[in-house]
Amino acid sequence: MAARTHSRPHPATTGGADIRLPWWALALPALAFLVLLALILNPSDAHAATGEPAIARLLERAQQLLAR
């Protein structure tokens, strides 16, 4: 005689998602958005770098290494 298997009961639903986010999960993206928006609205605060930027030299060096 085969043993009966019991199916798992479905979890009870409360009618909505019960997910709680920490405060920083909403605050950090909102803060980043506001900072970028402030930079777009006031471009006079963004100054061009004098001389060759380090990131450009780094990318150029990486390109030279990959070309070998």
PDB file with one MODEL, atoms N, CA, C and O in Angstrom:
MODEL        1
ATOM      1  N   MET A   1       0.842  -1.164   0.000  1.00  0.00           N
ATOM      2  CA  MET A   1       0.000   0.000   0.000  1.00  0.00           C
ATOM      3  C   MET A   1       0.898   1.241   0.000  1.00  0.00           C
ATOM      4  O   MET A   1       1.833   1.333   0.795  1.00  0.00           O
ATOM      5  N   ALA A   2       0.615   2.183  -0.882  1.00  0.00           N
ATOM      6  CA  ALA A   2       1.436   3.377  -1.030  1.00  0.00           C
ATOM      7  C   ALA A   2       1.152   4.366   0.094  1.00  0.00           C
ATOM      8  O   ALA A   2       0.018   4.527   0.544  1.00  0.00           O
ATOM      9  N   ALA A   3       2.220   5.016   0.527  1.00  0.00           N
ATOM     10  CA  ALA A   3       2.070   6.027   1.570  1.00  0.00           C
ATOM     11  C   ALA A   3       1.498   7.297   0.948  1.00  0.00           C
ATOM     12  O   ALA A   3       1.855   7.669  -0.170  1.00  0.00           O
ATOM     13  N   ARG A   4       0.622   7.946   1.674  1.00  0.00           N
ATOM     14  CA  ARG A   4       0.011   9.170   1.180  1.00  0.00           C
ATOM     15  C   ARG A   4       0.976  10.332   1.376  1.00  0.00           C
ATOM     16  O   ARG A   4       1.618  10.451   2.419  1.00  0.00           O
ATOM     17  N   THR A   5       1.069  11.181   0.368  1.00  0.00           N
ATOM     18  CA  THR A   5       1.918  12.366   0.483  1.00  0.00           C
ATOM     19  C   THR A   5       1.045  13.554   0.823  1.00  0.00           C
ATOM     20  O   THR A   5      -0.068  13.699   0.318  1.00  0.00           O
ATOM     21  N   HIS A   6       1.561  14.382   1.669  1.00  0.00           N
ATOM     22  CA  HIS A   6       0.820  15.575   2.068  1.00  0.00           C
ATOM     23  C   HIS A   6       1.336  16.754   1.265  1.00  0.00           C
ATOM     24  O   HIS A   6       2.543  16.993   1.219  1.00  0.00           O
ATOM     25  N   SER A   7       0.459  17.475   0.647  1.00  0.00           N
ATOM     26  CA  SER A   7       0.880  18.662  -0.098  1.00  0.00           C
ATOM     27  C   SER A   7       1.054  19.824   0.865  1.00  0.00           C
ATOM     28  O   SER A   7       0.384  19.909   1.895  1.00  0.00           O
ATOM     29  N   ARG A   8       1.945  20.692   0.517  1.00  0.00           N
ATOM     30  CA  ARG A   8       2.188  21.855   1.364  1.00  0.00           C
ATOM     31  C   ARG A   8       1.053  22.850   1.202  1.00  0.00           C
ATOM     32  O   ARG A   8       0.607  23.112   0.085  1.00  0.00           O
ATOM     33  N   PRO A   9       0.594  23.392   2.286  1.00  0.00           N
ATOM     34  CA  PRO A   9      -0.452  24.415   2.160  1.00  0.00           C
ATOM     35  C   PRO A   9       0.148  25.708   1.608  1.00  0.00           C
ATOM     36  O   PRO A   9       1.296  26.039   1.905  1.00  0.00           O
ATOM     37  N   HIS A  10      -0.606  26.412   0.830  1.00  0.00           N
ATOM     38  CA  HIS A  10      -0.156  27.688   0.287  1.00  0.00           C
ATOM     39  C   HIS A  10      -0.076  28.714   1.403  1.00  0.00           C
ATOM     40  O   HIS A  10      -0.917  28.714   2.303  1.00  0.00           O
ATOM     41  N   PRO A  11       0.904  29.572   1.361  1.00  0.00           N
ATOM     42  CA  PRO A  11       0.996  30.592   2.424  1.00  0.00           C
ATOM     43  C   PRO A  11      -0.212  31.525   2.369  1.00  0.00           C
ATOM     44  O   PRO A  11      -0.729  31.845   1.299  1.00  0.00           O
ATOM     45  N   ALA A  12      -0.627  31.933   3.512  1.00  0.00           N
ATOM     46  CA  ALA A  12      -1.779  32.826   3.585  1.00  0.00           C
ATOM     47  C   ALA A  12      -1.420  34.187   3.005  1.00  0.00           C
ATOM     48  O   ALA A  12      -0.366  34.740   3.319  1.00  0.00           O
ATOM     49  N   THR A  13      -2.270  34.712   2.184  1.00  0.00           N
ATOM     50  CA  THR A  13      -2.028  36.027   1.607  1.00  0.00           C
ATOM     51  C   THR A  13      -2.824  37.062   2.374  1.00  0.00           C
ATOM     52  O   THR A  13      -3.939  36.808   2.831  1.00  0.00           O
ATOM     53  N   THR A  14      -2.233  38.222   2.502  1.00  0.00           N
ATOM     54  CA  THR A  14      -2.900  39.295   3.227  1.00  0.00           C
ATOM     55  C   THR A  14      -3.569  40.272   2.282  1.00  0.00           C
ATOM     56  O   THR A  14      -4.127  41.282   2.712  1.00  0.00           O
ATOM     57  N   GLY A  15      -3.514  39.973   0.997  1.00  0.00           N
ATOM     58  CA  GLY A  15      -4.146  40.854   0.034  1.00  0.00           C
ATOM     59  C   GLY A  15      -3.209  41.913  -0.519  1.00  0.00           C
ATOM     60  O   GLY A  15      -3.623  42.701  -1.370  1.00  0.00           O
ATOM     61  N   GLY A  16      -1.981  41.960  -0.075  1.00  0.00           N
ATOM     62  CA  GLY A  16      -1.027  42.942  -0.563  1.00  0.00           C
ATOM     63  C   GLY A  16       0.385  42.525  -0.197  1.00  0.00           C
ATOM     64  O   GLY A  16       0.588  41.613   0.605  1.00  0.00           O
ATOM     65  N   ALA A  17       1.334  43.184  -0.777  1.00  0.00           N
ATOM     66  CA  ALA A  17       2.732  42.874  -0.489  1.00  0.00           C
ATOM     67  C   ALA A  17       3.104  43.430   0.879  1.00  0.00           C
ATOM     68  O   ALA A  17       2.801  44.578   1.202  1.00  0.00           O
ATOM     69  N   ASP A  18       3.750  42.616   1.654  1.00  0.00           N
ATOM     70  CA  ASP A  18       4.176  43.037   2.987  1.00  0.00           C
ATOM     71  C   ASP A  18       5.694  43.165   2.997  1.00  0.00           C
ATOM     72  O   ASP A  18       6.389  42.471   3.740  1.00  0.00           O
ATOM     73  N   ILE A  19       6.191  44.067   2.157  1.00  0.00           N
ATOM     74  CA  ILE A  19       7.622  44.266   2.049  1.00  0.00           C
ATOM     75  C   ILE A  19       7.961  45.605   2.685  1.00  0.00           C
ATOM     76  O   ILE A  19       7.370  46.634   2.357  1.00  0.00           O
ATOM     77  N   ARG A  20       8.916  45.573   3.592  1.00  0.00           N
ATOM     78  CA  ARG A  20       9.341  46.802   4.257  1.00  0.00           C
ATOM     79  C   ARG A  20      10.767  47.108   3.848  1.00  0.00           C
ATOM     80  O   ARG A  20      11.662  46.278   4.008  1.00  0.00           O
ATOM     81  N   LEU A  21      10.970  48.294   3.325  1.00  0.00           N
ATOM     82  CA  LEU A  21      12.290  48.717   2.907  1.00  0.00           C
ATOM     83  C   LEU A  21      12.940  49.540   4.012  1.00  0.00           C
ATOM     84  O   LEU A  21      12.252  50.261   4.735  1.00  0.00           O
ATOM     85  N   PRO A  22      14.246  49.438   4.145  1.00  0.00           N
ATOM     86  CA  PRO A  22      14.913  50.320   5.103  1.00  0.00           C
ATOM     87  C   PRO A  22      14.850  51.762   4.600  1.00  0.00           C
ATOM     88  O   PRO A  22      14.628  51.992   3.412  1.00  0.00           O
ATOM     89  N   TRP A  23      15.039  52.708   5.473  1.00  0.00           N
ATOM     90  CA  TRP A  23      14.886  54.115   5.116  1.00  0.00           C
ATOM     91  C   TRP A  23      15.856  54.527   4.036  1.00  0.00           C
ATOM     92  O   TRP A  23      15.523  55.363   3.197  1.00  0.00           O
ATOM     93  N   TRP A  24      17.057  53.955   4.036  1.00  0.00           N
ATOM     94  CA  TRP A  24      18.071  54.375   3.075  1.00  0.00           C
ATOM     95  C   TRP A  24      17.805  53.839   1.678  1.00  0.00           C
ATOM     96  O   TRP A  24      18.373  54.343   0.709  1.00  0.00           O
ATOM     97  N   ALA A  25      16.952  52.824   1.553  1.00  0.00           N
ATOM     98  CA  ALA A  25      16.640  52.279   0.234  1.00  0.00           C
ATOM     99  C   ALA A  25      15.845  53.281  -0.602  1.00  0.00           C
ATOM    100  O   ALA A  25      15.850  53.196  -1.830  1.00  0.00           O
ATOM    101  N   LEU A  26      15.182  54.200   0.026  1.00  0.00           N
ATOM    102  CA  LEU A  26      14.472  55.269  -0.680  1.00  0.00           C
ATOM    103  C   LEU A  26      15.225  56.589  -0.612  1.00  0.00           C
ATOM    104  O   LEU A  26      15.162  57.394  -1.541  1.00  0.00           O
ATOM    105  N   ALA A  27      15.935  56.810   0.486  1.00  0.00           N
ATOM    106  CA  ALA A  27      16.612  58.091   0.669  1.00  0.00           C
ATOM    107  C   ALA A  27      17.828  58.249  -0.251  1.00  0.00           C
ATOM    108  O   ALA A  27      18.040  59.334  -0.791  1.00  0.00           O
ATOM    109  N   LEU A  28      18.622  57.207  -0.440  1.00  0.00           N
ATOM    110  CA  LEU A  28      19.822  57.338  -1.254  1.00  0.00           C
ATOM    111  C   LEU A  28      19.523  57.603  -2.726  1.00  0.00           C
ATOM    112  O   LEU A  28      20.141  58.498  -3.302  1.00  0.00           O
ATOM    113  N   PRO A  29      18.608  56.875  -3.366  1.00  0.00           N
ATOM    114  CA  PRO A  29      18.295  57.222  -4.757  1.00  0.00           C
ATOM    115  C   PRO A  29      17.680  58.617  -4.888  1.00  0.00           C
ATOM    116  O   PRO A  29      17.946  59.324  -5.860  1.00  0.00           O
ATOM    117  N   ALA A  30      16.866  59.010  -3.921  1.00  0.00           N
ATOM    118  CA  ALA A  30      16.274  60.346  -3.965  1.00  0.00           C
ATOM    119  C   ALA A  30      17.358  61.417  -3.822  1.00  0.00           C
ATOM    120  O   ALA A  30      17.313  62.440  -4.506  1.00  0.00           O
ATOM    121  N   LEU A  31      18.316  61.189  -2.949  1.00  0.00           N
ATOM    122  CA  LEU A  31      19.412  62.137  -2.766  1.00  0.00           C
ATOM    123  C   LEU A  31      20.271  62.226  -4.027  1.00  0.00           C
ATOM    124  O   LEU A  31      20.654  63.321  -4.439  1.00  0.00           O
ATOM    125  N   ALA A  32      20.571  61.094  -4.634  1.00  0.00           N
ATOM    126  CA  ALA A  32      21.351  61.104  -5.867  1.00  0.00           C
ATOM    127  C   ALA A  32      20.615  61.837  -6.978  1.00  0.00           C
ATOM    128  O   ALA A  32      21.227  62.583  -7.743  1.00  0.00           O
ATOM    129  N   PHE A  33      19.313  61.629  -7.072  1.00  0.00           N
ATOM    130  CA  PHE A  33      18.514  62.332  -8.068  1.00  0.00           C
ATOM    131  C   PHE A  33      18.563  63.837  -7.845  1.00  0.00           C
ATOM    132  O   PHE A  33      18.721  64.595  -8.802  1.00  0.00           O
ATOM    133  N   LEU A  34      18.431  64.282  -6.606  1.00  0.00           N
ATOM    134  CA  LEU A  34      18.447  65.713  -6.311  1.00  0.00           C
ATOM    135  C   LEU A  34      19.808  66.339  -6.608  1.00  0.00           C
ATOM    136  O   LEU A  34      19.882  67.466  -7.099  1.00  0.00           O
ATOM    137  N   VAL A  35      20.877  65.616  -6.314  1.00  0.00           N
ATOM    138  CA  VAL A  35      22.221  66.141  -6.604  1.00  0.00           C
ATOM    139  C   VAL A  35      22.415  66.293  -8.105  1.00  0.00           C
ATOM    140  O   VAL A  35      22.909  67.323  -8.565  1.00  0.00           O
ATOM    141  N   LEU A  36      22.033  65.281  -8.870  1.00  0.00           N
ATOM    142  CA  LEU A  36      22.172  65.377 -10.326  1.00  0.00           C
ATOM    143  C   LEU A  36      21.272  66.462 -10.903  1.00  0.00           C
ATOM    144  O   LEU A  36      21.661  67.162 -11.838  1.00  0.00           O
ATOM    145  N   LEU A  37      20.092  66.600 -10.358  1.00  0.00           N
ATOM    146  CA  LEU A  37      19.192  67.654 -10.817  1.00  0.00           C
ATOM    147  C   LEU A  37      19.776  69.029 -10.529  1.00  0.00           C
ATOM    148  O   LEU A  37      19.666  69.936 -11.354  1.00  0.00           O
ATOM    149  N   ALA A  38      20.393  69.191  -9.370  1.00  0.00           N
ATOM    150  CA  ALA A  38      21.012  70.470  -9.027  1.00  0.00           C
ATOM    151  C   ALA A  38      22.173  70.786  -9.965  1.00  0.00           C
ATOM    152  O   ALA A  38      22.377  71.945 -10.323  1.00  0.00           O
ATOM    153  N   LEU A  39      22.935  69.771 -10.366  1.00  0.00           N
ATOM    154  CA  LEU A  39      24.032  69.999 -11.287  1.00  0.00           C
ATOM    155  C   LEU A  39      23.529  70.384 -12.678  1.00  0.00           C
ATOM    156  O   LEU A  39      24.155  71.188 -13.369  1.00  0.00           O
ATOM    157  N   ILE A  40      22.423  69.819 -13.075  1.00  0.00           N
ATOM    158  CA  ILE A  40      21.861  70.155 -14.384  1.00  0.00           C
ATOM    159  C   ILE A  40      21.288  71.558 -14.375  1.00  0.00           C
ATOM    160  O   ILE A  40      21.454  72.302 -15.341  1.00  0.00           O
ATOM    161  N   LEU A  41      20.618  71.926 -13.301  1.00  0.00           N
ATOM    162  CA  LEU A  41      19.959  73.232 -13.241  1.00  0.00           C
ATOM    163  C   LEU A  41      20.938  74.377 -13.050  1.00  0.00           C
ATOM    164  O   LEU A  41      20.641  75.508 -13.432  1.00  0.00           O
ATOM    165  N   ASN A  42      22.099  74.108 -12.466  1.00  0.00           N
ATOM    166  CA  ASN A  42      23.060  75.166 -12.214  1.00  0.00           C
ATOM    167  C   ASN A  42      24.425  74.756 -12.769  1.00  0.00           C
ATOM    168  O   ASN A  42      25.319  74.405 -12.000  1.00  0.00           O
ATOM    169  N   PRO A  43      24.597  74.795 -14.091  1.00  0.00           N
ATOM    170  CA  PRO A  43      25.859  74.332 -14.673  1.00  0.00           C
ATOM    171  C   PRO A  43      27.033  75.264 -14.418  1.00  0.00           C
ATOM    172  O   PRO A  43      28.174  74.899 -14.701  1.00  0.00           O
ATOM    173  N   SER A  44      26.787  76.445 -13.899  1.00  0.00           N
ATOM    174  CA  SER A  44      27.902  77.361 -13.629  1.00  0.00           C
ATOM    175  C   SER A  44      28.798  76.838 -12.508  1.00  0.00           C
ATOM    176  O   SER A  44      29.953  77.250 -12.402  1.00  0.00           O
ATOM    177  N   ASP A  45      28.286  75.940 -11.674  1.00  0.00           N
ATOM    178  CA  ASP A  45      29.090  75.358 -10.602  1.00  0.00           C
ATOM    179  C   ASP A  45      30.026  74.267 -11.103  1.00  0.00           C
ATOM    180  O   ASP A  45      30.984  73.904 -10.420  1.00  0.00           O
ATOM    181  N   ALA A  46      29.754  73.751 -12.278  1.00  0.00           N
ATOM    182  CA  ALA A  46      30.599  72.693 -12.835  1.00  0.00           C
ATOM    183  C   ALA A  46      31.732  73.331 -13.616  1.00  0.00           C
ATOM    184  O   ALA A  46      31.498  73.975 -14.639  1.00  0.00           O
ATOM    185  N   HIS A  47      32.945  73.160 -13.145  1.00  0.00           N
ATOM    186  CA  HIS A  47      34.103  73.764 -13.774  1.00  0.00           C
ATOM    187  C   HIS A  47      34.888  72.708 -14.534  1.00  0.00           C
ATOM    188  O   HIS A  47      35.043  71.580 -14.065  1.00  0.00           O
ATOM    189  N   ALA A  48      35.373  73.072 -15.687  1.00  0.00           N
ATOM    190  CA  ALA A  48      36.194  72.148 -16.470  1.00  0.00           C
ATOM    191  C   ALA A  48      37.560  72.011 -15.809  1.00  0.00           C
ATOM    192  O   ALA A  48      38.100  72.964 -15.247  1.00  0.00           O
ATOM    193  N   ALA A  49      38.089  70.824 -15.890  1.00  0.00           N
ATOM    194  CA  ALA A  49      39.403  70.576 -15.296  1.00  0.00           C
ATOM    195  C   ALA A  49      40.479  71.168 -16.192  1.00  0.00           C
ATOM    196  O   ALA A  49      40.394  71.093 -17.418  1.00  0.00           O
ATOM    197  N   THR A  50      41.477  71.750 -15.576  1.00  0.00           N
ATOM    198  CA  THR A  50      42.595  72.289 -16.343  1.00  0.00           C
ATOM    199  C   THR A  50      43.618  71.192 -16.498  1.00  0.00           C
ATOM    200  O   THR A  50      43.916  70.477 -15.541  1.00  0.00           O
ATOM    201  N   GLY A  51      44.145  71.052 -17.657  1.00  0.00           N
ATOM    202  CA  GLY A  51      45.115  70.000 -17.904  1.00  0.00           C
ATOM    203  C   GLY A  51      44.420  68.704 -18.285  1.00  0.00           C
ATOM    204  O   GLY A  51      43.195  68.645 -18.390  1.00  0.00           O
ATOM    205  N   GLU A  52      45.215  67.678 -18.489  1.00  0.00           N
ATOM    206  CA  GLU A  52      44.670  66.388 -18.908  1.00  0.00           C
ATOM    207  C   GLU A  52      44.150  65.634 -17.687  1.00  0.00           C
ATOM    208  O   GLU A  52      44.895  65.428 -16.729  1.00  0.00           O
ATOM    209  N   PRO A  53      42.896  65.224 -17.706  1.00  0.00           N
ATOM    210  CA  PRO A  53      42.357  64.508 -16.543  1.00  0.00           C
ATOM    211  C   PRO A  53      42.976  63.115 -16.413  1.00  0.00           C
ATOM    212  O   PRO A  53      43.370  62.500 -17.404  1.00  0.00           O
ATOM    213  N   ALA A  54      43.050  62.648 -15.209  1.00  0.00           N
ATOM    214  CA  ALA A  54      43.677  61.354 -14.934  1.00  0.00           C
ATOM    215  C   ALA A  54      42.883  60.209 -15.542  1.00  0.00           C
ATOM    216  O   ALA A  54      43.463  59.213 -15.973  1.00  0.00           O
ATOM    217  N   ILE A  55      41.558  60.342 -15.581  1.00  0.00           N
ATOM    218  CA  ILE A  55      40.745  59.246 -16.117  1.00  0.00           C
ATOM    219  C   ILE A  55      41.001  59.056 -17.610  1.00  0.00           C
ATOM    220  O   ILE A  55      40.961  57.932 -18.110  1.00  0.00           O
ATOM    221  N   ALA A  56      41.267  60.161 -18.328  1.00  0.00           N
ATOM    222  CA  ALA A  56      41.553  60.052 -19.756  1.00  0.00           C
ATOM    223  C   ALA A  56      42.875  59.331 -19.978  1.00  0.00           C
ATOM    224  O   ALA A  56      42.996  58.522 -20.898  1.00  0.00           O
ATOM    225  N   ARG A  57      43.868  59.619 -19.138  1.00  0.00           N
ATOM    226  CA  ARG A  57      45.159  58.930 -19.251  1.00  0.00           C
ATOM    227  C   ARG A  57      45.017  57.449 -18.922  1.00  0.00           C
ATOM    228  O   ARG A  57      45.647  56.602 -19.555  1.00  0.00           O
ATOM    229  N   LEU A  58      44.190  57.143 -17.935  1.00  0.00           N
ATOM    230  CA  LEU A  58      43.977  55.753 -17.546  1.00  0.00           C
ATOM    231  C   LEU A  58      43.293  54.973 -18.673  1.00  0.00           C
ATOM    232  O   LEU A  58      43.683  53.845 -18.974  1.00  0.00           O
ATOM    233  N   LEU A  59      42.285  55.567 -19.286  1.00  0.00           N
ATOM    234  CA  LEU A  59      41.589  54.906 -20.386  1.00  0.00           C
ATOM    235  C   LEU A  59      42.504  54.737 -21.598  1.00  0.00           C
ATOM    236  O   LEU A  59      42.455  53.713 -22.279  1.00  0.00           O
ATOM    237  N   GLU A  60      43.323  55.727 -21.858  1.00  0.00           N
ATOM    238  CA  GLU A  60      44.267  55.630 -22.977  1.00  0.00           C
ATOM    239  C   GLU A  60      45.278  54.514 -22.731  1.00  0.00           C
ATOM    240  O   GLU A  60      45.620  53.773 -23.652  1.00  0.00           O
ATOM    241  N   ARG A  61      45.751  54.390 -21.505  1.00  0.00           N
ATOM    242  CA  ARG A  61      46.705  53.325 -21.162  1.00  0.00           C
ATOM    243  C   ARG A  61      46.055  51.954 -21.285  1.00  0.00           C
ATOM    244  O   ARG A  61      46.679  51.009 -21.768  1.00  0.00           O
ATOM    245  N   ALA A  62      44.795  51.843 -20.847  1.00  0.00           N
ATOM    246  CA  ALA A  62      44.073  50.563 -20.956  1.00  0.00           C
ATOM    247  C   ALA A  62      43.879  50.191 -22.417  1.00  0.00           C
ATOM    248  O   ALA A  62      43.986  49.020 -22.779  1.00  0.00           O
ATOM    249  N   GLN A  63      43.596  51.170 -23.250  1.00  0.00           N
ATOM    250  CA  GLN A  63      43.427  50.918 -24.674  1.00  0.00           C
ATOM    251  C   GLN A  63      44.740  50.445 -25.293  1.00  0.00           C
ATOM    252  O   GLN A  63      44.732  49.547 -26.135  1.00  0.00           O
ATOM    253  N   GLN A  64      45.862  51.029 -24.892  1.00  0.00           N
ATOM    254  CA  GLN A  64      47.162  50.610 -25.404  1.00  0.00           C
ATOM    255  C   GLN A  64      47.487  49.180 -24.977  1.00  0.00           C
ATOM    256  O   GLN A  64      48.049  48.408 -25.753  1.00  0.00           O
ATOM    257  N   LEU A  65      47.136  48.834 -23.751  1.00  0.00           N
ATOM    258  CA  LEU A  65      47.409  47.478 -23.273  1.00  0.00           C
ATOM    259  C   LEU A  65      46.549  46.443 -23.992  1.00  0.00           C
ATOM    260  O   LEU A  65      47.011  45.335 -24.265  1.00  0.00           O
ATOM    261  N   LEU A  66      45.307  46.793 -24.298  1.00  0.00           N
ATOM    262  CA  LEU A  66      44.420  45.866 -24.996  1.00  0.00           C
ATOM    263  C   LEU A  66      44.789  45.716 -26.463  1.00  0.00           C
ATOM    264  O   LEU A  66      44.480  44.692 -27.073  1.00  0.00           O
ATOM    265  N   ALA A  67      45.444  46.715 -27.040  1.00  0.00           N
ATOM    266  CA  ALA A  67      45.800  46.678 -28.452  1.00  0.00           C
ATOM    267  C   ALA A  67      46.998  45.770 -28.695  1.00  0.00           C
ATOM    268  O   ALA A  67      47.237  45.376 -29.837  1.00  0.00           O
ATOM    269  N   ARG A  68      47.738  45.434 -27.688  1.00  0.00           N
ATOM    270  CA  ARG A  68      48.939  44.581 -27.853  1.00  0.00           C
ATOM    271  C   ARG A  68      48.583  43.176 -28.215  1.00  0.00           C
ATOM    272  O   ARG A  68      49.470  42.339 -28.388  1.00  0.00           O
TER     273      ARG A  68
ENDMDL
END
